[in-house]
Amino acid sequence: MPDSQPTHAVTPPVGTAAPTEIVHVDDRVVACDGGDGPLGHPRVFLRIDGHQVLCPYCSRLYVLNAGAGVEHGH
């Protein structure tokens, strides 16, 4: 779900197009399907290793919220 809060210092990865939408998330793994129902794209799971990840299909930029995504793996 897109976040309506203003974004600060969010930049797409070098050499990529400007994001079509910026989505703030709390998990390091996100699923993206383009969002337009049958007009979307195949569902892909994207891992946020740093602070953000760009969907290679639709150019949605997923940004990890501050303090989110702390993993306590087993």
mmCIF file of the C-alpha atoms, coordinates in Angstrom:
data_MODEL
# 
_entry.id   MODEL 
# 
loop_
_atom_site.group_PDB 
_atom_site.id 
_atom_site.type_symbol 
_atom_site.label_atom_id 
_atom_site.label_alt_id 
_atom_site.label_comp_id 
_atom_site.label_asym_id 
_atom_site.label_entity_id 
_atom_site.label_seq_id 
_atom_site.pdbx_PDB_ins_code 
_atom_site.Cartn_x 
_atom_site.Cartn_y 
_atom_site.Cartn_z 
_atom_site.occupancy 
_atom_site.B_iso_or_equiv 
_atom_site.pdbx_formal_charge 
_atom_site.auth_seq_id 
_atom_site.auth_comp_id 
_atom_site.auth_asym_id 
_atom_site.auth_atom_id 
_atom_site.pdbx_PDB_model_num 
ATOM 1  C CA . MET A 1 1  ? 0.000  0.000   0.000   1.00 0.00 ? 1  MET A CA 1 
ATOM 2  C CA . PRO A 1 2  ? 1.505  3.364   -0.972  1.00 0.00 ? 2  PRO A CA 1 
ATOM 3  C CA . ASP A 1 3  ? 2.432  5.700   1.813   1.00 0.00 ? 3  ASP A CA 1 
ATOM 4  C CA . SER A 1 4  ? 1.125  9.237   1.604   1.00 0.00 ? 4  SER A CA 1 
ATOM 5  C CA . GLN A 1 5  ? 3.811  10.592  3.931   1.00 0.00 ? 5  GLN A CA 1 
ATOM 6  C CA . PRO A 1 6  ? 6.439  12.823  2.358   1.00 0.00 ? 6  PRO A CA 1 
ATOM 7  C CA . THR A 1 7  ? 9.628  11.047  1.441   1.00 0.00 ? 7  THR A CA 1 
ATOM 8  C CA . HIS A 1 8  ? 13.033 12.421  2.255   1.00 0.00 ? 8  HIS A CA 1 
ATOM 9  C CA . ALA A 1 9  ? 16.361 11.492  0.684   1.00 0.00 ? 9  ALA A CA 1 
ATOM 10 C CA . VAL A 1 10 ? 14.929 8.630   -1.371  1.00 0.00 ? 10 VAL A CA 1 
ATOM 11 C CA . THR A 1 11 ? 16.912 8.105   -4.536  1.00 0.00 ? 11 THR A CA 1 
ATOM 12 C CA . PRO A 1 12 ? 16.627 5.291   -7.055  1.00 0.00 ? 12 PRO A CA 1 
ATOM 13 C CA . PRO A 1 13 ? 19.639 3.047   -7.619  1.00 0.00 ? 13 PRO A CA 1 
ATOM 14 C CA . VAL A 1 14 ? 22.255 4.502   -9.971  1.00 0.00 ? 14 VAL A CA 1 
ATOM 15 C CA . GLY A 1 15 ? 21.530 3.857   -13.647 1.00 0.00 ? 15 GLY A CA 1 
ATOM 16 C CA . THR A 1 16 ? 17.814 3.181   -13.225 1.00 0.00 ? 16 THR A CA 1 
ATOM 17 C CA . ALA A 1 17 ? 14.694 5.065   -14.225 1.00 0.00 ? 17 ALA A CA 1 
ATOM 18 C CA . ALA A 1 18 ? 12.819 7.265   -11.798 1.00 0.00 ? 18 ALA A CA 1 
ATOM 19 C CA . PRO A 1 19 ? 10.446 5.237   -9.627  1.00 0.00 ? 19 PRO A CA 1 
ATOM 20 C CA . THR A 1 20 ? 6.811  5.098   -10.701 1.00 0.00 ? 20 THR A CA 1 
ATOM 21 C CA . GLU A 1 21 ? 5.691  4.916   -7.075  1.00 0.00 ? 21 GLU A CA 1 
ATOM 22 C CA . ILE A 1 22 ? 7.389  4.911   -3.665  1.00 0.00 ? 22 ILE A CA 1 
ATOM 23 C CA . VAL A 1 23 ? 6.096  2.349   -1.168  1.00 0.00 ? 23 VAL A CA 1 
ATOM 24 C CA . HIS A 1 24 ? 7.243  2.393   2.470   1.00 0.00 ? 24 HIS A CA 1 
ATOM 25 C CA . VAL A 1 25 ? 7.403  -1.063  4.052   1.00 0.00 ? 25 VAL A CA 1 
ATOM 26 C CA . ASP A 1 26 ? 8.255  -2.689  7.387   1.00 0.00 ? 26 ASP A CA 1 
ATOM 27 C CA . ASP A 1 27 ? 9.636  -6.007  6.068   1.00 0.00 ? 27 ASP A CA 1 
ATOM 28 C CA . ARG A 1 28 ? 12.849 -6.758  4.192   1.00 0.00 ? 28 ARG A CA 1 
ATOM 29 C CA . VAL A 1 29 ? 11.029 -9.072  1.754   1.00 0.00 ? 29 VAL A CA 1 
ATOM 30 C CA . VAL A 1 30 ? 8.221  -7.613  -0.338  1.00 0.00 ? 30 VAL A CA 1 
ATOM 31 C CA . ALA A 1 31 ? 6.014  -9.084  -3.059  1.00 0.00 ? 31 ALA A CA 1 
ATOM 32 C CA . CYS A 1 32 ? 5.268  -6.962  -6.122  1.00 0.00 ? 32 CYS A CA 1 
ATOM 33 C CA . ASP A 1 33 ? 2.789  -7.783  -8.882  1.00 0.00 ? 33 ASP A CA 1 
ATOM 34 C CA . GLY A 1 34 ? 2.463  -4.396  -10.526 1.00 0.00 ? 34 GLY A CA 1 
ATOM 35 C CA . GLY A 1 35 ? -0.809 -3.717  -8.758  1.00 0.00 ? 35 GLY A CA 1 
ATOM 36 C CA . ASP A 1 36 ? -3.071 -3.365  -11.790 1.00 0.00 ? 36 ASP A CA 1 
ATOM 37 C CA . GLY A 1 37 ? -4.747 -6.765  -11.488 1.00 0.00 ? 37 GLY A CA 1 
ATOM 38 C CA . PRO A 1 38 ? -4.561 -8.605  -14.800 1.00 0.00 ? 38 PRO A CA 1 
ATOM 39 C CA . LEU A 1 39 ? -2.595 -5.692  -16.297 1.00 0.00 ? 39 LEU A CA 1 
ATOM 40 C CA . GLY A 1 40 ? 0.185  -6.032  -13.719 1.00 0.00 ? 40 GLY A CA 1 
ATOM 41 C CA . HIS A 1 41 ? 3.203  -8.313  -13.999 1.00 0.00 ? 41 HIS A CA 1 
ATOM 42 C CA . PRO A 1 42 ? 4.208  -11.714 -12.590 1.00 0.00 ? 42 PRO A CA 1 
ATOM 43 C CA . ARG A 1 43 ? 4.549  -11.634 -8.799  1.00 0.00 ? 43 ARG A CA 1 
ATOM 44 C CA . VAL A 1 44 ? 8.171  -11.257 -7.750  1.00 0.00 ? 44 VAL A CA 1 
ATOM 45 C CA . PHE A 1 45 ? 9.637  -11.302 -4.264  1.00 0.00 ? 45 PHE A CA 1 
ATOM 46 C CA . LEU A 1 46 ? 12.225 -8.607  -3.678  1.00 0.00 ? 46 LEU A CA 1 
ATOM 47 C CA . ARG A 1 47 ? 14.703 -8.519  -0.791  1.00 0.00 ? 47 ARG A CA 1 
ATOM 48 C CA . ILE A 1 48 ? 15.763 -5.177  0.654   1.00 0.00 ? 48 ILE A CA 1 
ATOM 49 C CA . ASP A 1 49 ? 19.426 -5.653  1.563   1.00 0.00 ? 49 ASP A CA 1 
ATOM 50 C CA . GLY A 1 50 ? 20.129 -2.017  2.359   1.00 0.00 ? 50 GLY A CA 1 
ATOM 51 C CA . HIS A 1 51 ? 17.486 0.688   2.566   1.00 0.00 ? 51 HIS A CA 1 
ATOM 52 C CA . GLN A 1 52 ? 15.513 0.242   -0.664  1.00 0.00 ? 52 GLN A CA 1 
ATOM 53 C CA . VAL A 1 53 ? 14.887 -1.955  -3.697  1.00 0.00 ? 53 VAL A CA 1 
ATOM 54 C CA . LEU A 1 54 ? 13.458 -1.173  -7.149  1.00 0.00 ? 54 LEU A CA 1 
ATOM 55 C CA . CYS A 1 55 ? 11.077 -3.599  -8.875  1.00 0.00 ? 55 CYS A CA 1 
ATOM 56 C CA . PRO A 1 56 ? 12.635 -4.586  -12.215 1.00 0.00 ? 56 PRO A CA 1 
ATOM 57 C CA . TYR A 1 57 ? 9.207  -4.860  -13.875 1.00 0.00 ? 57 TYR A CA 1 
ATOM 58 C CA . CYS A 1 58 ? 7.246  -1.768  -12.845 1.00 0.00 ? 58 CYS A CA 1 
ATOM 59 C CA . SER A 1 59 ? 9.902  0.462   -11.218 1.00 0.00 ? 59 SER A CA 1 
ATOM 60 C CA . ARG A 1 60 ? 8.104  0.712   -7.879  1.00 0.00 ? 60 ARG A CA 1 
ATOM 61 C CA . LEU A 1 61 ? 10.610 1.741   -5.250  1.00 0.00 ? 61 LEU A CA 1 
ATOM 62 C CA . TYR A 1 62 ? 10.225 -0.093  -1.929  1.00 0.00 ? 62 TYR A CA 1 
ATOM 63 C CA . VAL A 1 63 ? 11.798 1.813   0.966   1.00 0.00 ? 63 VAL A CA 1 
ATOM 64 C CA . LEU A 1 64 ? 12.360 0.244   4.366   1.00 0.00 ? 64 LEU A CA 1 
ATOM 65 C CA . ASN A 1 65 ? 10.898 2.323   7.216   1.00 0.00 ? 65 ASN A CA 1 
ATOM 66 C CA . ALA A 1 66 ? 13.327 3.500   9.883   1.00 0.00 ? 66 ALA A CA 1 
ATOM 67 C CA . GLY A 1 67 ? 13.781 0.848   12.575  1.00 0.00 ? 67 GLY A CA 1 
ATOM 68 C CA . ALA A 1 68 ? 12.011 -1.825  10.519  1.00 0.00 ? 68 ALA A CA 1 
ATOM 69 C CA . GLY A 1 69 ? 13.380 -5.046  9.127   1.00 0.00 ? 69 GLY A CA 1 
ATOM 70 C CA . VAL A 1 70 ? 15.538 -6.007  12.084  1.00 0.00 ? 70 VAL A CA 1 
ATOM 71 C CA . GLU A 1 71 ? 15.981 -9.742  11.760  1.00 0.00 ? 71 GLU A CA 1 
ATOM 72 C CA . HIS A 1 72 ? 16.445 -12.149 14.625  1.00 0.00 ? 72 HIS A CA 1 
ATOM 73 C CA . GLY A 1 73 ? 17.000 -15.318 12.601  1.00 0.00 ? 73 GLY A CA 1 
ATOM 74 C CA . HIS A 1 74 ? 17.099 -18.812 14.055  1.00 0.00 ? 74 HIS A CA 1 
# 
